[in-house]
């Protein structure tokens, strides 16, 4: 496994390191090369995970960092998310569209027809299981609370990347049988062309930024995280509106950014 991949899988708590041998050794760097091969144009960035009536801190910050990285590379990103992440992206000033649980397939097809994306990237977005449920880490179906944004990956012919950390996110369909066998979890069934696994999905997004040659500085990184508490996002593990993600204080991602910087 490459050093980049080792870094984003550091401090593994949910078994993602147990799946690394199933992917190319340079799976994150490979995803970066894949994205760089896309023609410059609209890229849809899909994120947002429902936790007890709020959005999770894992996902939006990584999406914001990817937005900036892709913009610098000449792409035109657009965030696609749920209502519970609206305040975060409105405050950040990024262009975004939101859908609710009532969204229909034709609504999402209309978005694809209008935007004509050259690629789709999902960061910490729950995707449907083989039987159509959206299962969170506690084994509960949160589908009634979320827009079916994984349909974008099923309807689009554009190339796709999925970033996840638990097995229930878009892209984990690539390893569905192994997630069940090795981790004993019900996996997302939606596949992507490239899959990035990480200890925290935001770390995978940061790794992708590094693979694109667009690693953010520490000030840019912290700015993406500091918007979380005032925007109502909460840590998916602790349930608190703090500068943390999946129980990891923000200092962990700051250290990761420093380590990734030293790889260059």
C-alpha positions as CSV (number, residue, x, y, z in Angstrom):
1,X,0.0,0.0,0.0
2,X,1.3,3.5,-0.9
3,X,2.2,6.0,1.8
4,X,-0.7,8.3,0.8
5,X,-3.1,5.4,1.3
6,X,-1.5,4.4,4.6
7,X,-2.0,8.0,5.9
8,X,-5.7,8.2,5.1
9,X,-6.2,4.8,6.7
10,X,-4.3,5.7,9.9
11,X,-6.0,5.2,13.3
12,X,-8.5,2.8,11.7
13,X,-11.5,2.1,13.9
14,X,-14.1,0.6,11.6
15,X,-12.1,-2.0,9.6
16,X,-11.4,-0.1,6.4
17,X,-7.8,-1.2,6.7
18,X,-9.1,-4.8,6.4
19,X,-10.3,-4.0,2.9
20,X,-7.2,-2.3,1.6
21,X,-5.8,-5.5,0.0
22,X,-8.9,-5.7,-2.2
23,X,-8.1,-2.4,-3.9
24,X,-5.0,-1.3,-6.0
25,X,-2.1,-0.4,-3.7
26,X,-2.3,3.2,-4.9
27,X,-6.1,3.4,-4.9
28,X,-6.2,7.1,-3.8
29,X,-3.4,8.2,-6.2
30,X,-5.1,6.2,-8.9
31,X,-8.4,8.0,-8.3
32,X,-6.5,11.3,-8.6
33,X,-5.1,10.3,-12.0
34,X,-8.6,9.2,-13.0
35,X,-10.2,12.6,-12.2
36,X,-7.3,14.5,-13.9
37,X,-8.2,12.6,-17.1
38,X,-11.7,14.0,-17.2
39,X,-12.5,16.8,-19.6
40,X,-12.9,20.1,-17.8
41,X,-16.5,20.9,-17.1
42,X,-19.2,20.4,-14.5
43,X,-18.5,18.0,-11.6
44,X,-21.2,17.0,-9.2
45,X,-20.0,16.7,-5.6
46,X,-22.5,14.6,-3.6
47,X,-22.5,14.6,0.2
48,X,-24.5,14.8,3.4
49,X,-25.3,12.1,6.0
50,X,-28.4,12.3,8.2
51,X,-27.8,11.9,12.0
52,X,-30.7,12.4,14.4
53,X,-32.3,15.2,12.5
54,X,-29.0,17.0,11.6
55,X,-26.2,16.7,9.1
56,X,-22.9,15.0,10.0
57,X,-19.5,16.8,10.1
58,X,-18.0,14.1,8.0
59,X,-18.6,14.9,4.4
60,X,-19.2,18.7,3.9
61,X,-15.7,19.9,4.9
62,X,-14.1,17.3,2.6
63,X,-16.5,18.3,-0.2
64,X,-15.6,22.0,0.3
65,X,-11.9,21.1,0.0
66,X,-12.5,19.1,-3.1
67,X,-14.6,22.0,-4.6
68,X,-11.7,24.3,-4.2
69,X,-9.2,21.8,-5.6
70,X,-11.3,21.1,-8.6
71,X,-11.9,24.7,-9.3
72,X,-8.2,25.4,-9.3
73,X,-7.8,22.7,-11.9
74,X,-10.3,24.3,-14.2
75,X,-13.4,22.2,-13.4
76,X,-16.8,23.7,-12.5
77,X,-18.0,21.9,-9.4
78,X,-21.6,21.9,-8.0
79,X,-22.5,20.5,-4.6
80,X,-25.6,18.3,-4.4
81,X,-26.9,17.6,-0.9
82,X,-29.9,17.5,1.5
83,X,-31.7,20.3,3.4
84,X,-29.8,19.5,6.6
85,X,-26.5,20.6,5.0
86,X,-27.9,23.8,3.5
87,X,-26.6,26.2,6.1
88,X,-23.1,24.9,5.8
89,X,-22.9,25.4,2.0
90,X,-24.8,28.6,2.0
91,X,-22.4,30.0,4.6
92,X,-19.4,28.7,2.7
93,X,-20.6,30.5,-0.5
94,X,-20.4,27.4,-2.7
95,X,-23.0,26.8,-5.4
96,X,-25.2,24.0,-4.3
97,X,-28.6,22.4,-4.9
98,X,-30.6,20.5,-2.4
99,X,-33.2,17.7,-2.6
100,X,-35.5,16.3,0.0
101,X,-36.7,12.8,0.8
102,X,-39.6,13.3,-1.6
103,X,-37.2,13.7,-4.6
104,X,-38.1,11.5,-7.5
105,X,-35.9,9.8,-10.1
106,X,-37.1,12.2,-12.7
107,X,-36.0,15.1,-10.6
108,X,-32.5,13.8,-10.4
109,X,-32.5,12.9,-14.1
110,X,-33.5,16.5,-14.8
111,X,-30.5,17.7,-12.9
112,X,-28.2,15.5,-14.9
113,X,-29.8,16.6,-18.2
114,X,-29.3,20.3,-17.2
115,X,-25.8,20.1,-15.8
116,X,-24.3,17.5,-18.1
117,X,-21.6,16.5,-15.6
118,X,-18.2,15.2,-16.7
119,X,-17.9,13.4,-13.4
120,X,-19.5,12.6,-10.1
121,X,-17.7,12.4,-6.7
122,X,-19.4,11.2,-3.5
123,X,-18.0,11.9,-0.1
124,X,-19.7,10.2,2.9
125,X,-23.0,9.7,1.3
126,X,-25.2,6.8,2.3
127,X,-26.3,4.6,-0.6
128,X,-29.0,2.0,-0.9
129,X,-28.4,-1.7,0.0
130,X,-29.3,-4.5,-2.3
131,X,-32.9,-4.5,-0.9
132,X,-33.3,-0.7,-1.2
133,X,-32.6,0.5,2.4
134,X,-30.3,3.2,3.5
135,X,-28.6,1.8,6.6
136,X,-26.6,3.9,9.1
137,X,-23.9,2.6,11.4
138,X,-26.5,1.6,14.0
139,X,-28.3,-0.6,11.5
140,X,-31.3,1.7,11.1
141,X,-32.9,2.6,7.9
142,X,-32.5,6.4,7.4
143,X,-34.0,6.4,3.9
144,X,-37.2,8.3,5.0
145,X,-35.0,11.2,6.0
146,X,-32.7,11.4,3.0
147,X,-33.0,12.3,-0.7
148,X,-32.1,9.3,-3.0
149,X,-29.0,11.0,-4.4
150,X,-27.4,7.7,-5.1
151,X,-29.8,7.5,-8.1
152,X,-27.4,10.0,-9.7
153,X,-24.8,7.3,-9.9
154,X,-27.2,4.8,-11.3
155,X,-28.6,7.2,-13.9
156,X,-25.5,8.9,-15.1
157,X,-23.0,7.7,-17.7
158,X,-20.3,10.1,-16.4
159,X,-17.3,8.6,-14.6
160,X,-17.6,8.3,-10.8
161,X,-15.6,8.3,-7.6
162,X,-16.9,7.2,-4.2
163,X,-15.3,8.0,-0.8
164,X,-16.4,6.1,2.3
165,X,-15.3,4.9,5.7
166,X,-17.8,2.3,6.9
167,X,-19.3,0.2,4.1
168,X,-22.7,1.9,3.7
169,X,-21.5,4.8,1.4
170,X,-21.9,5.2,-2.3
171,X,-19.1,3.2,-4.0
172,X,-18.9,0.5,-1.4
173,X,-20.9,-1.7,-3.8
174,X,-17.5,-2.4,-5.4
175,X,-16.6,-4.5,-2.3
176,X,-20.1,-5.5,-1.2
177,X,-19.5,-9.2,-0.7
178,X,-16.2,-8.6,1.1
179,X,-17.8,-6.0,3.5
180,X,-20.4,-8.6,4.5
181,X,-17.8,-11.4,4.9
182,X,-15.0,-9.5,6.6
183,X,-16.9,-6.8,8.5
184,X,-20.3,-8.4,9.0
185,X,-22.1,-5.3,7.8
186,X,-24.9,-4.7,5.3
187,X,-23.1,-2.8,2.5
188,X,-24.2,-0.2,0.1
189,X,-24.8,-1.8,-3.3
190,X,-24.1,1.2,-5.5
191,X,-20.8,1.0,-7.3
192,X,-18.4,3.7,-8.6
193,X,-15.6,3.6,-11.2
194,X,-13.0,4.3,-8.4
195,X,-13.3,3.8,-4.7
196,X,-11.4,5.6,-1.9
197,X,-11.6,4.1,1.6
198,X,-10.4,6.0,4.6
199,X,-10.7,6.0,8.4
200,X,-12.8,9.2,8.0
201,X,-14.4,10.1,4.7
202,X,-13.1,13.7,5.0
203,X,-9.6,12.2,5.2
204,X,-10.2,10.4,1.9
205,X,-11.3,13.6,0.3
206,X,-8.2,15.3,1.6
207,X,-6.1,12.4,0.2
208,X,-7.8,12.9,-3.1
209,X,-6.9,16.6,-3.0
210,X,-3.3,15.6,-2.4
211,X,-3.4,13.1,-5.3
212,X,-4.7,16.0,-7.5
213,X,-1.7,18.1,-6.5
214,X,-4.1,20.5,-4.8
215,X,-3.6,19.9,-1.1
216,X,-5.1,22.8,1.0
217,X,-3.1,24.9,3.4
218,X,-3.7,24.6,7.1
219,X,-5.8,27.9,7.1
220,X,-8.0,26.6,4.3
221,X,-8.4,23.3,6.0
222,X,-9.5,24.8,9.3
223,X,-11.8,27.2,7.6
224,X,-13.7,24.2,6.1
225,X,-14.1,22.7,9.6
226,X,-14.9,25.8,11.6
227,X,-18.1,26.3,9.7
228,X,-19.5,23.0,11.0
229,X,-20.7,23.9,14.5
230,X,-22.4,27.2,13.6
231,X,-24.1,25.5,10.6
232,X,-25.7,22.8,12.9
233,X,-23.6,19.9,11.8
234,X,-22.8,17.3,14.4
235,X,-20.2,14.6,15.0
236,X,-21.7,11.4,13.9
237,X,-20.3,9.4,16.8
238,X,-20.6,11.9,19.7
239,X,-23.7,13.7,18.5
240,X,-22.2,17.0,19.5
241,X,-21.6,20.2,17.5
242,X,-17.9,20.2,18.0
243,X,-14.8,20.5,15.8
244,X,-14.5,16.8,15.4
245,X,-15.5,14.0,13.0
246,X,-16.4,10.4,13.8
247,X,-15.0,11.1,17.3
248,X,-11.7,12.4,16.1
249,X,-10.8,16.0,17.2
250,X,-9.8,18.3,14.4
251,X,-6.2,18.0,15.5
252,X,-6.1,14.6,13.8
253,X,-6.9,16.0,10.3
254,X,-4.5,18.9,10.9
255,X,-1.8,16.3,11.5
256,X,-2.9,14.4,8.4
257,X,-2.6,17.5,6.3
258,X,0.9,18.1,7.6
259,X,1.9,14.5,6.8
260,X,0.4,14.7,3.3
261,X,2.3,17.9,2.7
262,X,5.5,16.2,3.6
263,X,4.9,13.6,0.9
264,X,5.2,16.2,-1.8
